Amino acid sequence: MSARRHGLIAGLLAVVVAVALSGCSPRAAEWTDDEYTIAGGGSTGVYHDYGSRLAAELSRSLDVDVRAEETAGSVDNLLRVDAGDALLGFAQGDAAADAVAGTGAFAEPLAVQAVARLYDEYLQVVVRGDSDIHDLGDLAGRAVSLGAENSGVNVIAARVMQAAGVAPDEVVDPQLDLSGSILAMERGEIDGFFWVGGLPTPGIVGLAATTPVRLLPVEQEWVNRVNDRYSHAYRPADVPAGTYGLRESVMTMAVPNYLVTATSTPPGVVRDVLSGLFDARTAIAEEVPAAALLDRRSAIFTGPVPLHPGAEGYYRDLRD
């Protein structure tokens, strides 16, 4: 063996050993920036917890600087991803469908694509346990947060209230994010709030520990009305008994949640993200239960939001 070839092999072995010792995986050459951002949601929601732990896992396994940022939610996340201000973002399926179609909260189509379907989120209309509010119709004239501006919560809240025969402008809406809604309810400043997130949502768990809460039912008829008018992204669902101390299950509706990226994101980067996402699923699920719902068989079902080509390649290789 020539000295040159011997030196080349020795160098490659050194790289492999260094990667193994560092705990990092080889990454695609397209990772060229100094740092990357994941657009999460409010600090007390599942988005932020999931995004923070995914960022930590990608930073560790790929030896890149990835950080999760607090945002207003789905609409804000989609706008940030489209603008290049975030590599990845969490988004409700309905908001993502609106984004690619250029409708609803989006004046024009956004250049975003799906990386994976992660889990389903649940509409949660929260009131105090001792409240005299028992139906969405009882919200008229009350102080109720319909979610922060540019959030997916705000989109769903308006659609469901209209389906239930209550105009959004019939409530006094302070447009609070989840943490703001929780604080306002603890202070007695609002009568209720809308939230869309995984079960259980950490912030509501904390609220229920000090302030008994109930969830208002969302009738299947209302879900059907919303689907008939919008993107058919919703399905009837139940919040199980025991969640937040509930004595009985509560009817509501669910919407799929996607991890999205810009159409321009290099395929190799998306493949690396997916490898890290699935490899870290169990570890992330120890802190974020919704992460356990990630499944390779259902992750590809993101319509009408198209899968990114890098994601298509990743899932195709799994079948080969």
N, C-alpha and C positions, 0 to 999 in steps of 0.2 A: 504494500500500500504506500502511495506517495506521501511525502510529508505534508503536501498541501491538502490532500484528501483527508489524511488523518486529522489535520488541524480543523477542517471544516466539520467533520463528524464530532470532534471534541467540542467545538463551539455550539453545535446544535444540541448536544447532550447537556451542555451547561445551561442553555436556555430552558430546556425541558425540566431540569432539576430545579432551576430557580423558580419557574412557574409553580412546580409542585410544592416547593417549600413555602412559597408565599401564599398558597391557597388560591391563586388566581387562575382563571382559564384563559387560553389564547383568545384574543378578540379580533374582530374584523379590522382591517386597515382603515375603514371609513370613520372610525372614532377619532376625529381630528381636533375637536374643541377642548378647551381647558376644563370646562365644567358644563353640566347638563341639568335641566330642571324637569321635574315631574309636577304638573299642575294638579294639585289635590283639591280638597274643599276646605271647609271650616275646621278648626283645630279639634272640635269635639265630635267630628263625624267619621264614618268608616273610610271615606276617600282619603282623608289626611293620614289616618293610621296605616292604611294599606300602602299608600304612596310613600310614606316615610320608611317603612320597612323594606319595600321594594327598592327604594333608592339606596338604602344601606347595603342590601344584598348585591345589587349591581356594582356599587362602588367597591365592595370587597372582592367579589368574584372576577371582575373585569379590570380592576385597578384603574377605575375612572372616577371622576368626581361628579356624583349624581346627588341632587338634593331635591326634596319635596317642598313646595311652596304652598302656603295657605291662600285660598282663592274663594270667590263667591259661589262656585259650583259649576255645574255642567256647561252652561252657556259661556261663562267666563273661561273655562278650561278650553273649550273648542276654539274660541277666539284667540287665545294665547298660542295654541298649537298651530293654527293657521298662520298667525303672524310670525312664527319662528321664535317666540318667547319661551316655549316649552317643547322639549323633545316628546314627551308623553303627557297624556291627560286622561282623567276619568270622566266619563259622560254617560248620562242616561240614554237609552236607546231612542226615545222619542226626540230628545234634543239633538242627538247626532243625526237622526233622519232629517230633521228640519234643516240642519246645517248643510248637508250635502245637497238638499233640494233648494236651498236659498229661500226658505219660507219661515213663518213664525217670527222668532226673535232675530232672524238673519236676513239682512237686506239683499244679499247675494250668496250664491253657493260658496262654501268654504272648501279649500283643497285639503281635506282630511280623510283618512282611511282608518279602518279598524285593524287592531293588532290581535285582539281576542275578546270574546264574550266571557266576562268574569263571573258574574253572579247576578241574581235578580234582586232588585231593590223593592221595598214595600212603602206604599203611601201610609203615613202615620199622622192622623189628626189628633193631636194631644190636647186634653183638657184636664182640669183638676179632678181628683177622685170624688170630691163633694160638690162638683158643679151641677147646676140645673140644666146644663146643655147636654142633650142626648141625641141630637140629630144635626146634620149639616144645616137644615133649615133654621135651627135655633141660633146659628151664628150671625144672622142678620142683626145689625145694630151693635154688635159686640166688637171689642178690640181683639183682633186676630191677625197674627203674622202669617202672611202667605208666602214667606220666604224672601231671601235677599234678592235685590235687583240682579239680573243676569245669572240667576240660578235656575237649575232644572226644576227645583221645588216650585218656584213661582209659575213656571209653565204648567205643571200638572195641577197645582192648586186652582188656577183659573179655569182650567178645562173641567175639572170635576165639579166645582161649584156651579158652573153653568149647567152641567148635566143634571145636577140636583135641583135646579131651579132657583139658585141664589146668585145674583150678580156680584162679582168681586168688589164692586164699589159700594155694596151694601154693608161692608164691614169696615171698621177703622183699622187700616193695615199699616203698621210701622215698618214693614219690609226688613225684618231682622233675619240675620243668619241663625244657625242653630244655637250657637253659644249665647247670642243676644236674646233669642227667644227663651232659652232656659233661665237666664238671669231675670228677664222681665216677668216670667211666670212665678219665679221664686219671690219676687217683690210684689206680686199681685197687680202688676201693671197691664197685663193682658189676660184675656179669658181663654185663649188657646193658640195653637200654632200648627202649621203644616210642616211636615218633614218627609223626605223620601230618602231612604237609606237601607242598608243591610240590617239584619236582625241578629242580635240586639245592637242598637246604636249606643256606643259608650256614653255619650252625653246624656241620653234619656235614662240610661241605667242609673247614672249619678243623680239625676233629678228625682227619679222614683224612690231613691233611697231616703230622701228627705221630704219629698212632697208627693203623696199618693196621687197617681194619675190614672186616667182612663183613655181609651182610644175610641173615637166615633166610628161607627160602621160605614162602609162604602158599599152600596148596593150593587149587585151584578148588573142590574138594568142601567145604572149610571156608567159602569165600565163599558157596556155595549154602546151606549150613546157616544162616549168619547171615541171609541174605536171607529164608529161609523163616520164620525166627522173628521178624524185626524189620521194617524199613521198605522192603526191596527197594531200598535206596539205593546198594548196592555193586555193583561189577563186577570181574571178574578183570583183572589188568593185569601189566605187566612193568616192572621198573626196568632201563633199558638198560645194557648193558656199557659200562664206562668211567666210569659214575657213581661217584664216591668211589673211583676206582681199581679197580672191580670188573672181573674178567677175563671174566665171563659175565653175561648178563642173569639176573634173579632174579624168580620168580613172586611176585606179591603181590596186593593188591586196592586199588581206587581208590574214592574217594567225591567227589561234586561239592562245591564250595565256593561259598558264597553271600555277597554283601554284603547285609546286612539293615538295616532301620530300624523304628521304631515305627509302628504303624498310624496314630497321631495325627500323624505328620510331615506338614506341608503339602505338597500335590502340587507346588507350584512349587519347593520346596526339592529334592525328589527329582529333578525334571527338570534342575535346575541341576547337581546331583551327577552325574547320568548324562552330561550334556554335558561336564562336566569330566573324568569318568572316561574317556570314549572319546576326547576330544581329546588327552588326555595319555598315552594308551596306549603310543605309541611311545617317548616320553621316559621313562616309568616303566620300560618293558621294558629299557632300557639298563642299569638297575641291578637290576631284578627280572624275570628271564626269564619267570616265570609270567604276568606281565601281558600278554605277547604273545599268550597264548591267549584273551584276551577277544574274543568274537565276537558281533556284533549278532544273528546268526541263532540262536545257541544260548543267548544271555543270558536269553531269556524262559522257558526250560525249568527252572522252579524247583519244580515240584510235588513233594510235596504242600503246599509252602509257597506261599501265594498271592502274586502280584505286588502291590505297592503300586499304588494307582490312578494316582499320578504316574508310575510306571514304565510302566504300561499305556498311558497317554497318550503318553509319549515314544516307545515302540516303535511304537505305532499311527501316529503322525505320520511316522515314518521310512518306512512302507509307502505312505503317501498321496502 
